[in-house]
Amino acid sequence: MRRLHNTVKNFAWGSTDAIPAILGTVPDGTPCAELWLGAHPLSPSHLDSGQFEAAQSAHRVERRGAASSLNVKTDSSSTTGPNLIEYISGDPTGLLGPDSVAEFGPRLPFLLKVLSAQRALSIQVHPDPEQAAAGFAHEESAGPDLDAPTRNYKDPSAKPELIYALTQFHALTGFRPRKAVRATFERLLSLSLSPASLDFLGGVISALKPLSESKAFSRVVELVLSDPRASGFVDEAAAQALAELPEGHVSRVGSAVDPAETFQELAADYPSDPGVLVALMLNRVHLQPGEALAMESGVLHAYLYGTGIEVMASSDNVLRGGLTDKHIDIPELGKVAKFTSAKPRMVEPDQDGVLLGATEDFALQSLRCPRLQQVERRGASIALCTSGTITLTSLGSTVTLTRGQSVFIAANEPTVTADGHGDLFVATTGLERSLPLA
């Protein structure tokens, strides 16, 4: 087990206090949006240098035949050692496990995050494995540089996700039924609008009438994101009050709140952004702490606000559909997104607290006040303590974690148990469960 040093991402939409509270640091007003734990090339975790050197020394003693154990304690003076990519490259089969290497190659296939949003992230969608591989190959041969703002595909991998709510958490995910979407836009006809805005809104409503739902949704998203009148319409509509309707009204189907509330919230944070209108088409989910939601490839989604644990395939492929000033590629978005209505995919844990997403790239185990409970491992794992104190014990090795502290657990580590008062989250692969090496 190897302690990790991780990176906080300071995106503008992040909250200022939730991640510092988990890390035990004092907020300074900087938005702290994400804490990354893993081996993603953009911000790989680093091993603790003191522990790494102690482990290397212990390994040399063991090879000389002497009994040895590694008991790790918190050391505020510790410094960073090699990053996790470099560490794994030294023994990918041993550290990741042969099954993981056979399925995903010599890389850690998942990325663990703490995500804390004060306002909405961009509406986005992620490609499936085939689309990611093809898109990356095309852009590598003929597209912009890897760090170019117009780049869609940063790697050849899909990016399914799962979010576990630590606080009240609101998200948009997938399209609502077409009747609900149309009824929502028809409500906007009651506002006092300019002729140009009325004509634009009429076009949106008309586009929702064709028999094919997928064609209707595709056409409306394209219209909203490409029509220059959309920005003015958002501002005109946001300046007026729309009467709230009861929960049973057709326009509220698929939304945890009245869509009029969603409209006003997003228009306030993203004035003139046509993505506000795309958001009205999507299911709005209100997660309670402890509830989890999976995002599959092709599903348009956005996180609105709240703090959660996010685990995903280790990829950075994002196609955006609004609520952003970043690049929006409407044709490519149209190829990747699934334009059909679907209910949100809620995820329930099994008896061991394990939640699975739509793919085998990742799994997430949630342990609250574990009492000598076995840590789930289907290859390599990363464990993060978000509150209290948790002690991880393996054969001859003990690590005590307090809030904000984390470790990398290699696949060839003997059985690991967790014990303590607090909350522990363990990310691993979603491969079929296999017994750790004795």
C-alpha beads as a LAMMPS data file, in Angstrom:
LAMMPS data file: protein, C-alpha beads

438 atoms
437 bonds

1 atom types
1 bond types

-500.0 500.0 xlo xhi
-500.0 500.0 ylo yhi
-500.0 500.0 zlo zhi

Masses

1 110.0

Atoms # bond

1 1 1 0.000 0.000 0.000
2 1 1 1.452 3.323 -1.063
3 1 1 0.329 6.739 0.153
4 1 1 -0.631 9.227 -2.559
5 1 1 -0.313 12.967 -3.101
6 1 1 -3.107 14.223 -5.355
7 1 1 -4.014 17.297 -7.402
8 1 1 -6.867 19.771 -6.834
9 1 1 -8.343 21.308 -9.987
10 1 1 -9.448 24.945 -9.626
11 1 1 -12.189 25.236 -12.247
12 1 1 -14.462 28.284 -12.023
13 1 1 -17.607 26.244 -11.330
14 1 1 -16.145 24.635 -8.204
15 1 1 -17.151 25.359 -4.621
16 1 1 -14.656 27.028 -2.296
17 1 1 -15.057 24.943 0.852
18 1 1 -16.152 21.303 0.310
19 1 1 -12.863 19.819 -0.941
20 1 1 -10.761 21.826 1.555
21 1 1 -13.020 20.414 4.305
22 1 1 -12.241 16.871 3.149
23 1 1 -8.534 17.643 2.890
24 1 1 -8.468 19.425 6.254
25 1 1 -7.176 22.671 4.771
26 1 1 -8.356 26.255 5.228
27 1 1 -10.435 27.650 2.321
28 1 1 -8.896 30.726 0.721
29 1 1 -11.728 31.635 -1.639
30 1 1 -10.307 29.696 -4.588
31 1 1 -12.875 27.462 -6.305
32 1 1 -11.825 23.845 -5.715
33 1 1 -13.733 21.838 -8.301
34 1 1 -12.094 18.401 -8.421
35 1 1 -9.564 16.300 -6.552
36 1 1 -7.944 13.786 -8.929
37 1 1 -6.654 10.399 -7.752
38 1 1 -5.164 8.090 -10.354
39 1 1 -2.769 7.801 -13.240
40 1 1 -4.299 10.135 -15.805
41 1 1 -1.497 11.846 -17.813
42 1 1 -2.918 15.333 -17.167
43 1 1 -2.552 15.083 -13.371
44 1 1 -1.235 11.743 -12.117
45 1 1 -1.049 11.115 -8.386
46 1 1 2.422 10.891 -6.855
47 1 1 3.687 8.413 -4.318
48 1 1 4.875 9.662 -0.959
49 1 1 8.641 9.764 -1.320
50 1 1 9.437 8.815 2.279
51 1 1 7.166 5.782 2.195
52 1 1 8.349 4.833 -1.276
53 1 1 11.966 4.807 -0.125
54 1 1 11.028 2.847 3.008
55 1 1 9.159 0.319 0.876
56 1 1 12.100 -0.076 -1.470
57 1 1 14.406 -0.630 1.512
58 1 1 12.002 -3.135 3.047
59 1 1 11.817 -4.971 -0.269
60 1 1 15.617 -5.240 -0.368
61 1 1 15.637 -6.647 3.176
62 1 1 12.983 -9.192 2.257
63 1 1 15.016 -10.314 -0.724
64 1 1 17.898 -11.004 1.672
65 1 1 15.566 -13.329 3.565
66 1 1 14.834 -11.178 6.605
67 1 1 11.342 -10.700 7.992
68 1 1 10.075 -7.190 7.433
69 1 1 6.909 -5.133 7.825
70 1 1 5.933 -1.608 6.810
71 1 1 3.933 0.439 9.313
72 1 1 3.059 3.807 7.866
73 1 1 2.097 6.862 9.895
74 1 1 1.051 10.338 8.899
75 1 1 4.053 12.552 8.185
76 1 1 3.224 16.143 7.381
77 1 1 6.817 16.694 6.236
78 1 1 6.638 13.976 3.544
79 1 1 7.350 14.907 -0.054
80 1 1 6.275 13.537 -3.388
81 1 1 8.046 10.703 -5.143
82 1 1 7.477 9.179 -8.595
83 1 1 4.075 9.597 -10.152
84 1 1 1.699 6.673 -10.411
85 1 1 2.263 6.245 -14.154
86 1 1 5.992 5.850 -13.604
87 1 1 5.478 3.502 -10.677
88 1 1 3.068 1.237 -12.573
89 1 1 5.363 1.094 -15.617
90 1 1 7.963 -0.705 -13.478
91 1 1 5.738 -3.771 -12.970
92 1 1 2.361 -3.427 -14.707
93 1 1 1.386 -7.084 -14.364
94 1 1 2.158 -7.248 -10.670
95 1 1 0.711 -3.856 -9.762
96 1 1 -2.371 -3.950 -12.004
97 1 1 -3.008 -7.687 -12.204
98 1 1 -2.816 -9.915 -15.299
99 1 1 -6.576 -9.733 -15.971
100 1 1 -6.536 -5.931 -15.953
101 1 1 -3.499 -5.771 -18.242
102 1 1 -5.116 -8.241 -20.641
103 1 1 -8.339 -6.177 -20.763
104 1 1 -7.088 -2.593 -20.572
105 1 1 -3.369 -2.721 -21.290
106 1 1 -0.528 -1.669 -18.935
107 1 1 -2.375 1.339 -17.506
108 1 1 -4.711 2.089 -14.613
109 1 1 -8.131 2.015 -16.332
110 1 1 -10.030 4.215 -13.877
111 1 1 -9.820 7.706 -12.383
112 1 1 -11.225 8.580 -8.955
113 1 1 -12.322 12.130 -8.143
114 1 1 -13.965 14.226 -5.483
115 1 1 -16.186 16.653 -7.408
116 1 1 -17.732 19.749 -5.832
117 1 1 -19.838 22.091 -7.950
118 1 1 -21.132 25.502 -6.884
119 1 1 -22.726 25.970 -10.303
120 1 1 -23.364 23.822 -13.343
121 1 1 -20.690 22.096 -15.373
122 1 1 -21.024 22.093 -19.152
123 1 1 -23.625 19.864 -20.790
124 1 1 -21.565 17.058 -22.258
125 1 1 -21.481 13.597 -23.744
126 1 1 -18.768 10.950 -23.991
127 1 1 -18.079 8.558 -26.903
128 1 1 -18.264 4.775 -26.759
129 1 1 -15.035 2.767 -27.259
130 1 1 -15.392 2.508 -31.039
131 1 1 -16.213 6.211 -31.464
132 1 1 -13.323 7.210 -29.196
133 1 1 -10.811 5.064 -31.060
134 1 1 -11.970 6.318 -34.467
135 1 1 -12.183 9.964 -33.390
136 1 1 -8.759 9.923 -31.782
137 1 1 -7.143 8.260 -34.795
138 1 1 -8.716 10.807 -37.141
139 1 1 -7.638 13.822 -35.102
140 1 1 -4.158 12.411 -34.561
141 1 1 -3.672 12.127 -38.323
142 1 1 -5.485 15.232 -39.530
143 1 1 -6.755 17.211 -36.574
144 1 1 -5.441 19.907 -34.196
145 1 1 -2.661 19.463 -31.649
146 1 1 -3.527 17.447 -28.555
147 1 1 -3.795 20.573 -26.392
148 1 1 -5.690 22.651 -28.968
149 1 1 -9.000 24.094 -27.688
150 1 1 -10.827 22.658 -30.712
151 1 1 -9.660 19.123 -29.996
152 1 1 -12.498 16.650 -29.246
153 1 1 -10.583 13.425 -28.641
154 1 1 -7.593 13.480 -26.280
155 1 1 -7.195 9.680 -26.120
156 1 1 -8.653 6.527 -27.708
157 1 1 -10.809 5.552 -24.698
158 1 1 -14.455 5.815 -23.704
159 1 1 -15.421 7.743 -20.549
160 1 1 -18.395 6.236 -18.712
161 1 1 -18.899 7.691 -15.227
162 1 1 -20.565 7.112 -11.876
163 1 1 -21.302 9.783 -9.268
164 1 1 -21.948 8.991 -5.581
165 1 1 -23.530 11.864 -3.656
166 1 1 -21.830 13.033 -0.472
167 1 1 -24.281 15.951 -0.142
168 1 1 -27.534 16.903 -1.807
169 1 1 -26.596 16.634 -5.472
170 1 1 -28.449 17.767 -8.601
171 1 1 -27.687 16.475 -12.090
172 1 1 -29.094 16.425 -15.609
173 1 1 -28.987 13.102 -17.448
174 1 1 -30.583 11.887 -20.670
175 1 1 -33.653 13.164 -22.492
176 1 1 -37.064 13.476 -20.889
177 1 1 -40.150 12.159 -22.737
178 1 1 -40.917 14.174 -25.844
179 1 1 -44.363 15.238 -24.562
180 1 1 -42.749 16.724 -21.465
181 1 1 -40.115 18.564 -23.486
182 1 1 -42.677 19.997 -25.869
183 1 1 -44.976 21.055 -23.029
184 1 1 -42.055 22.862 -21.377
185 1 1 -41.244 24.896 -24.477
186 1 1 -44.944 25.635 -25.036
187 1 1 -45.077 27.204 -21.558
188 1 1 -42.581 29.792 -22.788
189 1 1 -45.142 31.026 -25.331
190 1 1 -46.929 32.785 -22.453
191 1 1 -44.018 35.212 -22.065
192 1 1 -43.787 38.618 -23.691
193 1 1 -41.299 37.972 -26.481
194 1 1 -39.959 39.857 -29.473
195 1 1 -41.009 38.704 -32.951
196 1 1 -37.586 37.166 -33.523
197 1 1 -37.768 35.197 -30.267
198 1 1 -41.320 34.079 -30.952
199 1 1 -40.304 32.869 -34.384
200 1 1 -37.321 31.010 -32.911
201 1 1 -39.477 29.365 -30.215
202 1 1 -42.065 28.386 -32.794
203 1 1 -39.360 26.650 -34.806
204 1 1 -38.233 24.692 -31.746
205 1 1 -41.768 23.545 -30.973
206 1 1 -42.414 22.616 -34.610
207 1 1 -39.224 20.545 -34.693
208 1 1 -40.584 18.415 -31.843
209 1 1 -43.561 17.232 -33.920
210 1 1 -42.036 14.643 -36.332
211 1 1 -42.860 10.992 -35.673
212 1 1 -39.285 9.980 -34.926
213 1 1 -38.296 11.021 -31.418
214 1 1 -34.575 10.713 -32.128
215 1 1 -34.821 12.935 -35.205
216 1 1 -36.898 15.480 -33.278
217 1 1 -34.444 15.724 -30.379
218 1 1 -31.462 15.799 -32.718
219 1 1 -32.987 18.592 -34.776
220 1 1 -33.901 20.689 -31.725
221 1 1 -30.416 20.391 -30.171
222 1 1 -28.832 21.368 -33.490
223 1 1 -31.267 24.275 -33.895
224 1 1 -30.762 25.583 -30.367
225 1 1 -26.971 25.443 -30.542
226 1 1 -26.631 26.886 -34.042
227 1 1 -29.396 29.517 -34.362
228 1 1 -28.011 33.004 -33.511
229 1 1 -31.428 33.995 -32.107
230 1 1 -31.131 31.453 -29.269
231 1 1 -28.915 33.651 -27.084
232 1 1 -31.279 36.600 -27.217
233 1 1 -34.238 34.338 -26.535
234 1 1 -32.579 32.974 -23.366
235 1 1 -32.003 36.490 -22.033
236 1 1 -35.519 37.687 -22.937
237 1 1 -37.162 34.708 -21.273
238 1 1 -34.935 34.823 -18.195
239 1 1 -35.941 38.446 -17.532
240 1 1 -39.549 37.330 -16.991
241 1 1 -41.216 35.161 -14.372
242 1 1 -42.765 31.887 -15.437
243 1 1 -45.536 30.618 -13.178
244 1 1 -44.705 27.391 -11.338
245 1 1 -46.948 24.441 -12.144
246 1 1 -47.924 21.496 -9.889
247 1 1 -45.914 18.264 -9.888
248 1 1 -48.500 16.387 -11.948
249 1 1 -48.193 18.709 -14.953
250 1 1 -46.859 17.023 -18.079
251 1 1 -44.048 19.580 -18.452
252 1 1 -42.558 18.422 -15.121
253 1 1 -42.257 14.735 -16.076
254 1 1 -38.652 13.623 -15.652
255 1 1 -37.619 16.645 -13.569
256 1 1 -37.090 16.738 -9.808
257 1 1 -38.052 20.437 -9.848
258 1 1 -40.195 22.575 -12.116
259 1 1 -38.187 23.117 -15.349
260 1 1 -38.911 26.834 -14.913
261 1 1 -36.626 26.721 -11.850
262 1 1 -33.903 24.968 -13.844
263 1 1 -34.194 27.608 -16.547
264 1 1 -33.824 30.522 -14.130
265 1 1 -30.897 28.918 -12.265
266 1 1 -28.896 28.201 -15.398
267 1 1 -29.735 31.462 -17.175
268 1 1 -28.457 33.350 -14.128
269 1 1 -25.138 31.487 -14.182
270 1 1 -24.823 31.298 -17.981
271 1 1 -26.582 34.333 -19.519
272 1 1 -27.075 34.199 -23.282
273 1 1 -26.002 30.541 -23.352
274 1 1 -28.221 28.414 -25.623
275 1 1 -27.260 25.381 -23.546
276 1 1 -29.885 26.555 -21.049
277 1 1 -32.490 25.397 -23.590
278 1 1 -30.772 22.030 -24.084
279 1 1 -30.928 21.580 -20.305
280 1 1 -34.729 21.910 -20.405
281 1 1 -34.850 18.735 -22.494
282 1 1 -32.984 16.596 -19.957
283 1 1 -34.039 14.651 -16.876
284 1 1 -33.176 16.449 -13.637
285 1 1 -32.225 14.164 -10.763
286 1 1 -31.954 15.126 -7.098
287 1 1 -29.619 12.679 -5.358
288 1 1 -29.698 12.272 -1.599
289 1 1 -26.395 11.552 0.196
290 1 1 -25.493 7.916 -0.437
291 1 1 -27.356 7.672 -3.756
292 1 1 -25.470 7.038 -6.992
293 1 1 -26.061 7.702 -10.679
294 1 1 -24.314 6.141 -13.685
295 1 1 -23.620 7.957 -16.959
296 1 1 -23.215 5.737 -20.013
297 1 1 -21.573 6.635 -23.307
298 1 1 -23.816 8.754 -25.508
299 1 1 -25.932 10.204 -22.674
300 1 1 -26.081 14.007 -22.534
301 1 1 -25.583 15.116 -18.942
302 1 1 -24.411 17.876 -16.625
303 1 1 -23.779 18.148 -12.896
304 1 1 -25.548 21.201 -11.476
305 1 1 -24.365 21.486 -7.892
306 1 1 -23.321 19.421 -4.894
307 1 1 -20.365 17.330 -3.758
308 1 1 -19.783 13.702 -4.666
309 1 1 -17.325 10.923 -5.298
310 1 1 -16.897 10.365 -9.031
311 1 1 -15.270 7.354 -10.642
312 1 1 -14.809 7.007 -14.383
313 1 1 -12.799 5.379 -17.095
314 1 1 -9.449 7.164 -17.312
315 1 1 -10.197 9.347 -20.328
316 1 1 -10.598 13.026 -21.189
317 1 1 -12.875 12.747 -24.237
318 1 1 -15.671 15.315 -23.917
319 1 1 -18.110 16.699 -26.487
320 1 1 -19.970 19.720 -25.142
321 1 1 -23.540 20.875 -25.695
322 1 1 -23.738 24.212 -23.901
323 1 1 -23.231 25.963 -20.537
324 1 1 -19.652 26.667 -21.512
325 1 1 -17.397 29.020 -23.417
326 1 1 -15.345 26.050 -24.620
327 1 1 -15.456 24.490 -28.070
328 1 1 -18.789 22.999 -29.216
329 1 1 -18.639 20.701 -32.247
330 1 1 -22.289 20.321 -33.223
331 1 1 -21.807 17.695 -35.992
332 1 1 -19.603 15.490 -33.783
333 1 1 -22.005 15.911 -30.867
334 1 1 -24.771 14.709 -33.169
335 1 1 -22.806 11.562 -34.007
336 1 1 -22.101 10.620 -30.393
337 1 1 -25.240 11.582 -28.465
338 1 1 -28.194 9.232 -28.052
339 1 1 -31.296 11.257 -28.948
340 1 1 -33.863 9.050 -27.236
341 1 1 -35.694 9.530 -23.964
342 1 1 -34.507 7.329 -21.105
343 1 1 -34.849 7.226 -17.344
344 1 1 -31.799 8.072 -15.226
345 1 1 -29.677 5.018 -14.378
346 1 1 -29.616 4.847 -10.592
347 1 1 -27.123 2.387 -9.095
348 1 1 -27.572 0.338 -5.911
349 1 1 -24.639 -1.171 -3.972
350 1 1 -24.329 -4.918 -3.384
351 1 1 -23.914 -6.466 0.075
352 1 1 -20.248 -5.409 0.119
353 1 1 -21.028 -1.788 -0.709
354 1 1 -19.815 -2.135 -4.303
355 1 1 -21.390 -0.057 -7.094
356 1 1 -20.861 -0.958 -10.746
357 1 1 -21.185 1.290 -13.775
358 1 1 -22.085 0.376 -17.332
359 1 1 -18.623 -0.967 -18.197
360 1 1 -15.818 -2.993 -16.645
361 1 1 -13.447 -0.015 -16.420
362 1 1 -14.331 0.737 -12.808
363 1 1 -16.201 -0.173 -9.647
364 1 1 -16.640 1.853 -6.446
365 1 1 -16.868 0.456 -2.915
366 1 1 -18.362 2.622 -0.173
367 1 1 -17.478 1.658 3.407
368 1 1 -18.941 3.507 6.405
369 1 1 -17.390 2.722 9.800
370 1 1 -16.034 -0.631 8.561
371 1 1 -15.295 -3.319 11.140
372 1 1 -12.531 -5.522 9.762
373 1 1 -14.250 -5.480 6.375
374 1 1 -12.416 -6.713 3.310
375 1 1 -11.479 -4.067 0.774
376 1 1 -12.836 -4.829 -2.694
377 1 1 -10.138 -5.473 -5.274
378 1 1 -10.429 -6.577 -8.876
379 1 1 -6.916 -5.564 -9.762
380 1 1 -5.295 -2.365 -8.526
381 1 1 -7.287 -0.099 -6.197
382 1 1 -7.190 3.433 -4.815
383 1 1 -8.676 4.058 -1.357
384 1 1 -9.679 7.522 -0.113
385 1 1 -10.782 8.433 3.417
386 1 1 -13.255 11.341 3.397
387 1 1 -13.970 11.512 7.147
388 1 1 -12.838 10.019 10.441
389 1 1 -9.971 7.554 10.721
390 1 1 -9.661 4.242 8.881
391 1 1 -6.881 1.688 9.307
392 1 1 -6.032 -0.579 6.378
393 1 1 -4.238 -3.805 7.227
394 1 1 -2.574 -6.324 4.970
395 1 1 -0.089 -9.083 5.740
396 1 1 2.782 -7.246 7.442
397 1 1 1.560 -3.793 6.386
398 1 1 -0.643 -1.209 8.133
399 1 1 -1.698 2.236 6.929
400 1 1 -3.886 4.610 8.935
401 1 1 -5.826 7.166 6.898
402 1 1 -7.484 10.322 8.139
403 1 1 -9.742 12.612 6.091
404 1 1 -8.310 13.510 2.717
405 1 1 -5.631 10.815 2.777
406 1 1 -5.384 8.068 0.185
407 1 1 -3.372 5.029 -0.866
408 1 1 -2.698 2.976 -3.967
409 1 1 -3.181 -0.753 -3.367
410 1 1 -1.423 -3.013 -5.849
411 1 1 -3.106 -6.086 -7.274
412 1 1 -0.391 -8.311 -5.798
413 1 1 -0.960 -6.985 -2.273
414 1 1 -2.337 -9.670 0.089
415 1 1 -5.899 -9.360 1.397
416 1 1 -6.616 -5.876 2.793
417 1 1 -9.130 -5.181 5.561
418 1 1 -10.531 -1.830 6.704
419 1 1 -11.365 -0.937 10.284
420 1 1 -12.313 2.338 11.919
421 1 1 -14.834 5.139 12.347
422 1 1 -15.223 7.159 9.180
423 1 1 -15.924 6.885 5.472
424 1 1 -13.724 5.074 2.961
425 1 1 -14.169 4.924 -0.809
426 1 1 -12.299 2.357 -2.865
427 1 1 -12.020 2.550 -6.665
428 1 1 -11.001 -0.560 -8.577
429 1 1 -11.761 -2.141 -11.937
430 1 1 -15.188 -3.533 -12.746
431 1 1 -13.809 -6.880 -13.856
432 1 1 -15.308 -10.067 -12.431
433 1 1 -14.418 -10.382 -8.782
434 1 1 -11.248 -12.316 -8.178
435 1 1 -9.466 -13.312 -4.993
436 1 1 -6.379 -11.252 -4.108
437 1 1 -3.079 -13.042 -3.946
438 1 1 -2.316 -14.653 -0.582

Bonds

1 1 1 2
2 1 2 3
3 1 3 4
4 1 4 5
5 1 5 6
6 1 6 7
7 1 7 8
8 1 8 9
9 1 9 10
10 1 10 11
11 1 11 12
12 1 12 13
13 1 13 14
14 1 14 15
15 1 15 16
16 1 16 17
17 1 17 18
18 1 18 19
19 1 19 20
20 1 20 21
21 1 21 22
22 1 22 23
23 1 23 24
24 1 24 25
25 1 25 26
26 1 26 27
27 1 27 28
28 1 28 29
29 1 29 30
30 1 30 31
31 1 31 32
32 1 32 33
33 1 33 34
34 1 34 35
35 1 35 36
36 1 36 37
37 1 37 38
38 1 38 39
39 1 39 40
40 1 40 41
41 1 41 42
42 1 42 43
43 1 43 44
44 1 44 45
45 1 45 46
46 1 46 47
47 1 47 48
48 1 48 49
49 1 49 50
50 1 50 51
51 1 51 52
52 1 52 53
53 1 53 54
54 1 54 55
55 1 55 56
56 1 56 57
57 1 57 58
58 1 58 59
59 1 59 60
60 1 60 61
61 1 61 62
62 1 62 63
63 1 63 64
64 1 64 65
65 1 65 66
66 1 66 67
67 1 67 68
68 1 68 69
69 1 69 70
70 1 70 71
71 1 71 72
72 1 72 73
73 1 73 74
74 1 74 75
75 1 75 76
76 1 76 77
77 1 77 78
78 1 78 79
79 1 79 80
80 1 80 81
81 1 81 82
82 1 82 83
83 1 83 84
84 1 84 85
85 1 85 86
86 1 86 87
87 1 87 88
88 1 88 89
89 1 89 90
90 1 90 91
91 1 91 92
92 1 92 93
93 1 93 94
94 1 94 95
95 1 95 96
96 1 96 97
97 1 97 98
98 1 98 99
99 1 99 100
100 1 100 101
101 1 101 102
102 1 102 103
103 1 103 104
104 1 104 105
105 1 105 106
106 1 106 107
107 1 107 108
108 1 108 109
109 1 109 110
110 1 110 111
111 1 111 112
112 1 112 113
113 1 113 114
114 1 114 115
115 1 115 116
116 1 116 117
117 1 117 118
118 1 118 119
119 1 119 120
120 1 120 121
121 1 121 122
122 1 122 123
123 1 123 124
124 1 124 125
125 1 125 126
126 1 126 127
127 1 127 128
128 1 128 129
129 1 129 130
130 1 130 131
131 1 131 132
132 1 132 133
133 1 133 134
134 1 134 135
135 1 135 136
136 1 136 137
137 1 137 138
138 1 138 139
139 1 139 140
140 1 140 141
141 1 141 142
142 1 142 143
143 1 143 144
144 1 144 145
145 1 145 146
146 1 146 147
147 1 147 148
148 1 148 149
149 1 149 150
150 1 150 151
151 1 151 152
152 1 152 153
153 1 153 154
154 1 154 155
155 1 155 156
156 1 156 157
157 1 157 158
158 1 158 159
159 1 159 160
160 1 160 161
161 1 161 162
162 1 162 163
163 1 163 164
164 1 164 165
165 1 165 166
166 1 166 167
167 1 167 168
168 1 168 169
169 1 169 170
170 1 170 171
171 1 171 172
172 1 172 173
173 1 173 174
174 1 174 175
175 1 175 176
176 1 176 177
177 1 177 178
178 1 178 179
179 1 179 180
180 1 180 181
181 1 181 182
182 1 182 183
183 1 183 184
184 1 184 185
185 1 185 186
186 1 186 187
187 1 187 188
188 1 188 189
189 1 189 190
190 1 190 191
191 1 191 192
192 1 192 193
193 1 193 194
194 1 194 195
195 1 195 196
196 1 196 197
197 1 197 198
198 1 198 199
199 1 199 200
200 1 200 201
201 1 201 202
202 1 202 203
203 1 203 204
204 1 204 205
205 1 205 206
206 1 206 207
207 1 207 208
208 1 208 209
209 1 209 210
210 1 210 211
211 1 211 212
212 1 212 213
213 1 213 214
214 1 214 215
215 1 215 216
216 1 216 217
217 1 217 218
218 1 218 219
219 1 219 220
220 1 220 221
221 1 221 222
222 1 222 223
223 1 223 224
224 1 224 225
225 1 225 226
226 1 226 227
227 1 227 228
228 1 228 229
229 1 229 230
230 1 230 231
231 1 231 232
232 1 232 233
233 1 233 234
234 1 234 235
235 1 235 236
236 1 236 237
237 1 237 238
238 1 238 239
239 1 239 240
240 1 240 241
241 1 241 242
242 1 242 243
243 1 243 244
244 1 244 245
245 1 245 246
246 1 246 247
247 1 247 248
248 1 248 249
249 1 249 250
250 1 250 251
251 1 251 252
252 1 252 253
253 1 253 254
254 1 254 255
255 1 255 256
256 1 256 257
257 1 257 258
258 1 258 259
259 1 259 260
260 1 260 261
261 1 261 262
262 1 262 263
263 1 263 264
264 1 264 265
265 1 265 266
266 1 266 267
267 1 267 268
268 1 268 269
269 1 269 270
270 1 270 271
271 1 271 272
272 1 272 273
273 1 273 274
274 1 274 275
275 1 275 276
276 1 276 277
277 1 277 278
278 1 278 279
279 1 279 280
280 1 280 281
281 1 281 282
282 1 282 283
283 1 283 284
284 1 284 285
285 1 285 286
286 1 286 287
287 1 287 288
288 1 288 289
289 1 289 290
290 1 290 291
291 1 291 292
292 1 292 293
293 1 293 294
294 1 294 295
295 1 295 296
296 1 296 297
297 1 297 298
298 1 298 299
299 1 299 300
300 1 300 301
301 1 301 302
302 1 302 303
303 1 303 304
304 1 304 305
305 1 305 306
306 1 306 307
307 1 307 308
308 1 308 309
309 1 309 310
310 1 310 311
311 1 311 312
312 1 312 313
313 1 313 314
314 1 314 315
315 1 315 316
316 1 316 317
317 1 317 318
318 1 318 319
319 1 319 320
320 1 320 321
321 1 321 322
322 1 322 323
323 1 323 324
324 1 324 325
325 1 325 326
326 1 326 327
327 1 327 328
328 1 328 329
329 1 329 330
330 1 330 331
331 1 331 332
332 1 332 333
333 1 333 334
334 1 334 335
335 1 335 336
336 1 336 337
337 1 337 338
338 1 338 339
339 1 339 340
340 1 340 341
341 1 341 342
342 1 342 343
343 1 343 344
344 1 344 345
345 1 345 346
346 1 346 347
347 1 347 348
348 1 348 349
349 1 349 350
350 1 350 351
351 1 351 352
352 1 352 353
353 1 353 354
354 1 354 355
355 1 355 356
356 1 356 357
357 1 357 358
358 1 358 359
359 1 359 360
360 1 360 361
361 1 361 362
362 1 362 363
363 1 363 364
364 1 364 365
365 1 365 366
366 1 366 367
367 1 367 368
368 1 368 369
369 1 369 370
370 1 370 371
371 1 371 372
372 1 372 373
373 1 373 374
374 1 374 375
375 1 375 376
376 1 376 377
377 1 377 378
378 1 378 379
379 1 379 380
380 1 380 381
381 1 381 382
382 1 382 383
383 1 383 384
384 1 384 385
385 1 385 386
386 1 386 387
387 1 387 388
388 1 388 389
389 1 389 390
390 1 390 391
391 1 391 392
392 1 392 393
393 1 393 394
394 1 394 395
395 1 395 396
396 1 396 397
397 1 397 398
398 1 398 399
399 1 399 400
400 1 400 401
401 1 401 402
402 1 402 403
403 1 403 404
404 1 404 405
405 1 405 406
406 1 406 407
407 1 407 408
408 1 408 409
409 1 409 410
410 1 410 411
411 1 411 412
412 1 412 413
413 1 413 414
414 1 414 415
415 1 415 416
416 1 416 417
417 1 417 418
418 1 418 419
419 1 419 420
420 1 420 421
421 1 421 422
422 1 422 423
423 1 423 424
424 1 424 425
425 1 425 426
426 1 426 427
427 1 427 428
428 1 428 429
429 1 429 430
430 1 430 431
431 1 431 432
432 1 432 433
433 1 433 434
434 1 434 435
435 1 435 436
436 1 436 437
437 1 437 438
